[in-house]
């Protein structure tokens, strides 16, 4: 240990310039511009914030993320298991509703 009377050595570290992140208003404009071509191709927006968006079309997901410098990153993936099971449940409910409607109309003598 150094005695208290000795000056402590200092290590000078280079000062890095601070990164100025983009504001949410600017991010919203950049995200809207990045989404335009995908919406024209028929992608459907599932979730959207100022800095990210998830689109889906068929059996594919497209994630767009905006970093703090304003650069858009895209990543295309398959549907998640939750989305697959949700679609299956939706089809099952639709078929069940159709069968109930047919049974009621038959019982009431409409058909």
Beta strands, then each sheet from edge to edge (+ up, - down):
strand 1: 44-48
strand 2: 52-57
strand 3: 60-66
strand 4: 72-78
sheet 1: 1+ 2- 3+ 4-
end
